[in-house]
Structures are given as structure tokens and as C-alpha cells.
Amino acid sequence: MLEALWSVTFVVPTGNYGAGVVVLENGTVRGGDSSYYYVGNFRVKDDIFIAEVSINHYFGAPNNVFGNIQKTNVVLSGKPEYETFELTGKSTDLQIPIKVRFRRIAEISA
């Protein structure tokens, strides 16, 4: 159900927001935006989606929803749905809460 290409929108309490894309496939998270790439893992336990993702700078000025950073890790959880869903969590090293909204945009081939 979750294996697809998703658009993601990020929101933090400061009002900062951003967007990117991720592929969820075989328990992995892979994606990025114009300045950062995202790599990590996910699992579903008792109908709750749990993801641990590393966010890494690769191009341009280092500035994302968390501020001027080169790298951070996030842990996210929430109830997944087929078309759209929202996860909440925080940057584990910066201790900043975040919401990530997922919207299915394409199926992936096996």
C-alpha cells in the first residue's frame, strides 16, 4: 500500500515549510529536494508508520525548514493512508518538532 512515489511537504512550528519527493519501497525511504537528499528506513507496526530518515545537504546554500544545517536526522510516525497522510516527529539532534504531509503522486513498478 505505501510503496509509491510521494510528494512531501514539511512544516515546523516556526512557520517554515518546504517540499520534496520520496520513494517508499521495500522498507526504504529515498528522496530529496533542490538542496537536500533524504535516505532512511520505514516500517509499519500495529498500523503505525515509523520512519527514521537522514537529511543531508548536497547543493546550494544550506537552508531548510530546520535552518542553516548540513545534516540532521528525523524520526516520524503516524497512521498511513492510501492517498494522503501526515506524520509527526522531530529532528533527533536539534529537538525541533516537524509535520510531514504525504500525497501519493505515482505508482512504482516492480
PEHU-V986828 format. One record per residue. N is the residue number from 0. OMEGA is omega in whole degrees, -180 to 180 (NA if undefined). BURIAL is I if it has 16 or more other ideal C-beta (glycine too) atoms within 10 Angstrom, else O. D_FIRST is the distance of its C-alpha to the first C-alpha in whole Angstrom. Layout:
n: {N/N}
omega: {OMEGA/OMEGA}
burial: {BURIAL/BURIAL}
d_first: {D_FIRST/D_FIRST}
This chain:
n: {0/1/2/3/4/5/6/7/8/9/10/11/12/13/14/15/16/17/18/19/20/21/22/23/24/25/26/27/28/29/30/31/32/33/34/35/36/37/38/39/40/41/42/43/44/45/46/47/48/49/50/51/52/53/54/55/56/57/58/59/60/61/62/63/64/65/66/67/68/69/70/71/72/73/74/75/76/77/78/79/80/81/82/83/84/85/86/87/88/89/90/91/92/93/94/95/96/97/98/99/100/101/102/103/104/105/106/107/108/109}
omega: {-175/-176/-176/170/-176/165/180/176/-177/177/175/-175/180/-178/177/178/178/-178/177/177/175/171/172/-178/177/177/179/174/177/179/179/175/-174/-179/-175/170/-176/175/179/-177/174/174/174/-180/-179/180/176/177/179/-179/172/-170/174/179/-172/178/176/-175/175/179/179/-180/176/-176/179/-179/-176/-177/174/-176/170/177/178/172/-174/174/178/-179/-179/174/-175/-175/-179/172/-178/175/175/179/179/171/-173/-179/-180/-179/179/178/-180/170/177/179/-178/173/-179/179/178/174/175/-179/178/NA}
burial: {O/I/O/I/O/I/I/I/O/I/I/I/O/O/O/O/O/I/O/I/I/I/I/I/O/O/O/O/I/O/I/I/I/O/I/I/O/I/O/I/O/I/O/O/O/O/O/O/I/I/I/O/I/O/I/I/I/O/O/O/O/O/O/I/I/I/O/O/I/O/O/I/O/I/I/I/O/I/O/I/O/O/O/O/I/O/I/O/I/I/I/O/O/O/O/I/O/I/I/I/I/I/O/I/O/O/O/O/O/O}
d_first: {0/4/6/8/11/12/16/17/20/22/25/27/30/33/31/30/27/25/22/20/17/15/13/10/10/11/12/14/14/17/18/21/24/27/29/26/24/21/20/18/16/13/12/11/14/15/12/13/12/15/16/19/20/23/24/27/30/31/32/35/36/34/33/29/28/30/33/35/33/32/30/28/25/23/21/18/16/15/12/9/8/6/10/12/12/15/16/20/22/25/26/27/31/32/31/29/27/24/21/18/17/13/13/10/13/12/10/11/13/13}
